Amino acid sequence: MTKVFAVFLLEEAERDIDHIYLYVKRNDSEEKAERLSQNIEQVILSLQSSPLRGHYPPELERLDIREYREVFFKPYRIIYEVAGESVFIHCVLDGRRELRDILQQRLIR
């Protein structure tokens, strides 16, 4: 039987998704914003069955930090942490942006 991990969306990640939704809605259409949010949610929920498939974000791996992983819904990067049988979603960020500083501010405290 396949192990099912509990997935938790942290407040900052929820805010990220809200900002992405509003940006796409404002600059494209509500329909595309809705579809994008649903696709991101599907990727996040897929972590219930295979959270270790993601790789280490290169910006953090260079600092020898390997407690976070990432998966993509291009161009968005979903940064998360696996702890026991739980997955914590920390960030959903646009991969076209320079993310090193954002990741360091949010994840290295």
Short mmCIF file of the C-alpha atoms (twelve columns), coordinates in Angstrom:
data_MODEL
# 
_entry.id   MODEL 
# 
loop_
_atom_site.group_PDB 
_atom_site.id 
_atom_site.type_symbol 
_atom_site.label_atom_id 
_atom_site.label_alt_id 
_atom_site.label_comp_id 
_atom_site.label_asym_id 
_atom_site.label_seq_id 
_atom_site.Cartn_x 
_atom_site.Cartn_y 
_atom_site.Cartn_z 
_atom_site.pdbx_PDB_model_num 
ATOM 1   C CA . MET A 1   0.000   0.000  0.000   1 
ATOM 2   C CA . THR A 2   1.293   3.451  -0.898  1 
ATOM 3   C CA . LYS A 3   2.088   5.816  1.946   1 
ATOM 4   C CA . VAL A 4   0.072   9.043  1.851   1 
ATOM 5   C CA . PHE A 5   1.713   12.187 3.175   1 
ATOM 6   C CA . ALA A 6   -0.284  15.043 4.687   1 
ATOM 7   C CA . VAL A 7   0.302   18.268 2.729   1 
ATOM 8   C CA . PHE A 8   0.122   21.637 4.483   1 
ATOM 9   C CA . LEU A 9   0.106   24.964 2.686   1 
ATOM 10  C CA . LEU A 10  1.837   27.530 4.899   1 
ATOM 11  C CA . GLU A 11  0.509   31.081 5.080   1 
ATOM 12  C CA . GLU A 12  3.291   32.570 2.930   1 
ATOM 13  C CA . ALA A 13  2.668   29.987 0.206   1 
ATOM 14  C CA . GLU A 14  -1.069  30.737 0.287   1 
ATOM 15  C CA . ARG A 15  -0.227  34.407 -0.137  1 
ATOM 16  C CA . ASP A 16  2.053   33.560 -3.066  1 
ATOM 17  C CA . ILE A 17  -0.763  31.687 -4.826  1 
ATOM 18  C CA . ASP A 18  -3.194  34.552 -4.175  1 
ATOM 19  C CA . HIS A 19  -0.726  37.067 -5.653  1 
ATOM 20  C CA . ILE A 20  -0.154  34.883 -8.725  1 
ATOM 21  C CA . TYR A 21  -3.923  34.512 -9.198  1 
ATOM 22  C CA . LEU A 22  -4.554  38.251 -8.923  1 
ATOM 23  C CA . TYR A 23  -1.686  39.107 -11.254 1 
ATOM 24  C CA . VAL A 24  -2.892  36.718 -13.979 1 
ATOM 25  C CA . LYS A 25  -6.512  37.810 -13.512 1 
ATOM 26  C CA . ARG A 26  -5.538  41.483 -13.809 1 
ATOM 27  C CA . ASN A 27  -3.163  41.023 -16.749 1 
ATOM 28  C CA . ASP A 28  -4.840  38.207 -18.674 1 
ATOM 29  C CA . SER A 29  -8.180  36.725 -17.627 1 
ATOM 30  C CA . GLU A 30  -10.014 35.288 -14.665 1 
ATOM 31  C CA . GLU A 31  -10.392 32.003 -16.532 1 
ATOM 32  C CA . LYS A 32  -6.614  31.638 -16.998 1 
ATOM 33  C CA . ALA A 33  -5.985  32.655 -13.387 1 
ATOM 34  C CA . GLU A 34  -8.434  30.001 -12.205 1 
ATOM 35  C CA . ARG A 35  -6.913  27.304 -14.418 1 
ATOM 36  C CA . LEU A 36  -3.387  28.211 -13.293 1 
ATOM 37  C CA . SER A 37  -4.392  28.049 -9.608  1 
ATOM 38  C CA . GLN A 38  -6.002  24.644 -10.146 1 
ATOM 39  C CA . ASN A 39  -2.902  23.316 -11.907 1 
ATOM 40  C CA . ILE A 40  -0.621  24.538 -9.128  1 
ATOM 41  C CA . GLU A 41  -2.956  22.930 -6.587  1 
ATOM 42  C CA . GLN A 42  -2.807  19.610 -8.479  1 
ATOM 43  C CA . VAL A 43  0.993   19.649 -8.403  1 
ATOM 44  C CA . ILE A 44  0.921   20.406 -4.674  1 
ATOM 45  C CA . LEU A 45  -1.562  17.598 -4.004  1 
ATOM 46  C CA . SER A 46  0.575   15.171 -6.033  1 
ATOM 47  C CA . LEU A 47  3.158   15.506 -3.251  1 
ATOM 48  C CA . GLN A 48  0.856   13.371 -1.069  1 
ATOM 49  C CA . SER A 49  2.092   10.275 -2.856  1 
ATOM 50  C CA . SER A 50  5.630   11.134 -3.937  1 
ATOM 51  C CA . PRO A 51  7.171   14.062 -2.049  1 
ATOM 52  C CA . LEU A 52  10.762  12.910 -2.449  1 
ATOM 53  C CA . ARG A 53  10.640  13.238 -6.241  1 
ATOM 54  C CA . GLY A 54  11.487  16.936 -6.090  1 
ATOM 55  C CA . HIS A 55  15.065  18.094 -6.260  1 
ATOM 56  C CA . TYR A 56  16.981  20.503 -4.041  1 
ATOM 57  C CA . PRO A 57  16.698  24.155 -5.091  1 
ATOM 58  C CA . PRO A 58  20.151  24.994 -6.511  1 
ATOM 59  C CA . GLU A 59  20.279  28.316 -4.628  1 
ATOM 60  C CA . LEU A 60  20.010  26.424 -1.336  1 
ATOM 61  C CA . GLU A 61  22.043  23.396 -2.344  1 
ATOM 62  C CA . ARG A 62  25.013  25.704 -3.014  1 
ATOM 63  C CA . LEU A 63  24.744  26.699 0.656   1 
ATOM 64  C CA . ASP A 64  24.676  22.995 1.613   1 
ATOM 65  C CA . ILE A 65  20.996  23.245 2.650   1 
ATOM 66  C CA . ARG A 66  19.128  20.072 1.724   1 
ATOM 67  C CA . GLU A 67  16.024  20.172 3.863   1 
ATOM 68  C CA . TYR A 68  13.919  21.780 1.122   1 
ATOM 69  C CA . ARG A 69  12.896  20.417 -2.256  1 
ATOM 70  C CA . GLU A 70  11.096  21.832 -5.241  1 
ATOM 71  C CA . VAL A 71  8.746   20.778 -7.999  1 
ATOM 72  C CA . PHE A 72  7.552   22.872 -10.899 1 
ATOM 73  C CA . PHE A 73  4.472   24.003 -12.678 1 
ATOM 74  C CA . LYS A 74  6.490   26.072 -15.116 1 
ATOM 75  C CA . PRO A 75  7.462   28.766 -14.652 1 
ATOM 76  C CA . TYR A 76  6.388   28.446 -11.005 1 
ATOM 77  C CA . ARG A 77  8.586   26.766 -8.421  1 
ATOM 78  C CA . ILE A 78  6.913   25.084 -5.464  1 
ATOM 79  C CA . ILE A 79  9.363   24.937 -2.553  1 
ATOM 80  C CA . TYR A 80  8.546   22.477 0.216   1 
ATOM 81  C CA . GLU A 81  9.904   20.517 3.144   1 
ATOM 82  C CA . VAL A 82  9.258   16.874 4.005   1 
ATOM 83  C CA . ALA A 83  9.131   16.190 7.750   1 
ATOM 84  C CA . GLY A 84  8.112   12.708 8.798   1 
ATOM 85  C CA . GLU A 85  4.859   11.968 7.015   1 
ATOM 86  C CA . SER A 86  4.074   15.626 6.369   1 
ATOM 87  C CA . VAL A 87  4.870   17.986 3.518   1 
ATOM 88  C CA . PHE A 88  5.005   21.714 4.218   1 
ATOM 89  C CA . ILE A 89  4.671   24.047 1.234   1 
ATOM 90  C CA . HIS A 90  6.771   27.145 1.981   1 
ATOM 91  C CA . CYS A 91  6.732   29.101 -1.304  1 
ATOM 92  C CA . VAL A 92  5.197   29.218 -4.747  1 
ATOM 93  C CA . LEU A 93  7.417   31.563 -6.740  1 
ATOM 94  C CA . ASP A 94  7.844   32.686 -10.321 1 
ATOM 95  C CA . GLY A 95  10.989  30.939 -11.535 1 
ATOM 96  C CA . ARG A 96  11.751  33.799 -13.941 1 
ATOM 97  C CA . ARG A 97  12.663  36.012 -10.984 1 
ATOM 98  C CA . GLU A 98  15.966  36.080 -9.128  1 
ATOM 99  C CA . LEU A 99  15.029  33.889 -6.186  1 
ATOM 100 C CA . ARG A 100 18.220  33.499 -4.170  1 
ATOM 101 C CA . ASP A 101 17.479  36.411 -1.829  1 
ATOM 102 C CA . ILE A 102 13.799  35.504 -1.442  1 
ATOM 103 C CA . LEU A 103 14.632  31.889 -0.577  1 
ATOM 104 C CA . GLN A 104 17.289  32.930 1.900   1 
ATOM 105 C CA . GLN A 105 14.961  35.436 3.596   1 
ATOM 106 C CA . ARG A 106 12.061  33.017 3.887   1 
ATOM 107 C CA . LEU A 107 13.763  29.717 4.583   1 
ATOM 108 C CA . ILE A 108 16.979  30.519 6.406   1 
ATOM 109 C CA . ARG A 109 16.071  32.122 9.688   1 
# 
